[in-house]
């Protein structure tokens, strides 16, 4: 005999399982998924560099951060997940002024019914909810992650978000964020690039020197010079032990094939 459960019963059962799972981990040492708990690397100014040639403007320190899996929410979804009238609670400031890792976390559930618990919410709220994961996260959840510039979520996969007070069935918005570099006006002038251009990042690390190609330039006023990589990219190039980073201008292929 087959029993039929209504959506409310399914939600209750899943929430009970989730609460027991989270409770069993509360005394462990596993790290939280937060963009605030990330290695930071600042490049030392140099008299000359084989990277992007400066043209004008002010030289600012280059910071490379690993952006761990995280969620951006609309205010509507915040209230569904955390209760009517709820707002995000800043817990730790991020490198960019005005942005923060919130105290709130959610569980991200994929089509395989596998989930990632304790995924950090970043603030402030946005116009569209969005989940940013690494490639290996997508494999675990059973989601084929498209690489997109943050905010470009049209036609992307969805997922289920679970909070302490409710569930959001997100129809789209799950992406692997395209690697990118944030620049202010001085940085654009210094490196001679424009918003939307693509540059490369060269990372020198012991036994693992790497060039990551096609970082999207994302420019705005009041923004600090900062590169964002996901956890897979940071691990692949051994960023934590890197000794030097520099932005490199893409060059046409010189081969004759």
N, C-alpha and C positions, 0 to 999 in steps of 0.2 A: 504494500500500500504506500502511495506517495503522499506525503504531507505538503501542504501549501502554506507558505508564510507570507504575511503581508509585509510591505516595506518597513513599517514601524518595528515589526518583530526582528527583521533582518538588521536594521540599524542598531537595535538594542543588543542583539547577540554580538555583532561585530564590535560594538563599543565595549562590552564586557571583556571580550578577548583582548582588546587593545589596552584597557585599563590594567588587566592582570599582567600583560606583557611589559608595560611601562613600569609597573610597580616592581617587577622582578629585576629591572635594570637600574632602579633608582640608587642602589648602593654600589653599583659597579663603577668602573673607571673609564668606560667607553666615552669618547669625546662627543660633545654636542655638535650638530651640523650648523655652523655659524660662520658667516663671512667675516666675523670679527676675530676669530681664532685662526689666524692665517700668518704665514711667514711674510715679513716685509723686507724688501731689499732696495736700498737706495744707491744709485750709481754715484761714484765719485767724479766731480768735474775734472775734465782733462783738457790740456792745451790743444790737442788735436785728436781726432777720432776718425776711424775709417767708416763710421756710420753716416747718418744723415748730416749733410754739411749745413751748418747754420747760415742763415741769410740775414736775419735781423731779430730784434726782440730780446727778451730777457731769458737767460738760461735758468731753468728750474730743475731741482733734483728729480731724477726719474725713479719712480716707485713702482715695483711690480708686486701685485697682490694675487694670491689665490682666492678666488671667490667660490667657497663651498656651496653645495646645494642649498637653495633657499626659495622662499615664496614671497611674492608681492600680492597684496590683497586690496580690493576695493573696500570702502567703508561699509557697504552693504554686506559683503561677505565676512568682514570682521564681526559684525553684529550677529550674523547667522552662526558663525563658528564659536564665538565667545560670549554671546548674550546680548540682548537688546540694550543699546546705549553704550556698549563696550568700545573702547578705543585702544590703540596699540600703546604699550608701555615701553618707552625707551630703556634699554638695559646697557648698551654700550655704543658709543659713537663710532661711526666708520670714518675712513680717511677723508672722504668728501664731506664738506661742511653741510649740515642739515640732514644727513642720512644716518641711520642707526640700525643696529640689531635690536629687535624687540624682545621682550621677555616671553612673548607668546610663541608657541610652536604648534604645528599641526602634523597629522599623519597623512602621507600621500599614498593612495591605494591605486595600483595599476590594474590592467585587464586580467592579469594572471591571479588576482586576489592576493598578490604579494604587496607588502607595504614598507615604506620607509617611515619609521616613527621619529618624532622630535625634529622635524625639519623647521629650521628657524624662519620666522617671518621678519622681513626687513621693512622699515618705514622710511618715509611716510607712505600713506595710502596712495594708490594709483587709480587711474580711470578704468583699467582692465586688470583682472587678476592674472598672474603669470607664475609658472613654476620653472625654475632654472636648475637643470640637473647635468651631471657629467655623463659621458657615454656609457660607462659601466653601470650607473644608476638605471639608465634606460634598459639595459640588458636585464637587470635584476627585476624590474617592474614589468617587462614585456612591452615596452613602448619604443617604437622606432623614432628616435629624437631627430627632428630637423634642426639644422644649424641656422639660427636666425639672429639678427641684431635685436637686442632687447626692445620689447615694445611691438615688434612685428609678429603678431600671433595669428593672423588670419589663416585659416586652413590648417592649423596645427592640431596635434592630438590633444585629448582631454584626459582627465583623471578624476578621482574622488578625493576630496579633502575632508578630513575628520578633525573636529575640535571638541572641546569639552561640553559644548552646548548644542552642537548641530553638525550637519553634513552639507557640503557643497558639491554638487555634481558639475564639475567644470567641463564645459563642452569643448573648449580649446584653450591653448595657452601653455602647454608643456613643451619646452624647447631646450636645446643645448645652446647656450649663449655663444655667439661668434666671438672669438678672441678680439679684444679691442683695446685702444688706448684713449683715455680721456685727455683732452687738451683744452686749455684756455687760450685767449687771443694771443698772449705773449708766446705760448708754445707753438701755435700755428705760424707765427712770424719767424720764430727762431729756427724751426725745422723746414720752413718753406712748403708746408702742406695745407690742404683745405679739408673741411668737414666732408667725410665720406671717402677720402683717399685711403689707400691701403699701404701699409708699411710692414717691415719685418722686424722681429726682435731677436737679437743674438744674445745667447746666455752662455757664459763660460762657467762650467762647473766640473769638478774632478772626474775625469773619464767620461764626461757626458755633455760636452759642449754641443749646443744645439742652436739652429736657426728656425724659429717659428715664423712661417710666412703668413701674409695677408691678415694683419691686424687692422681692423677698421678704425679710422680716426673718427672720434665722436667729440665734437667741439661745442662749448657753451661758455658763456661768461660766468665767472666765479667758480670755475672748475680747476682743480689741481691736476698736474701731470701724473697720470697713473695708468698702468697696464693691468687689465684683468684677465687672468687665465683660470680655467677650471681645474679641479683637483687632478684629473687624469693628465692634463698638460703639465702641471707643476711637478707631479711625480716623475713623469717621463724625462724631464730635463734636469731632475735633481735640483730644483730651484732653492730648496732650503739650504744647500751647501754651495750655492753659486758665489762666485767671486767678482763677477762683472756682468752688467747688462747694458745693452745699447740698442737704440733704434737704427735700423738700416734701411736705406732706400732700395726698393726693388729695382733690379737691373734686368734688361732683356737677356734671354739665353744666348750665350756666345757659341754654342755648339752648331755644327753645320749639318746635323742630321735632321 
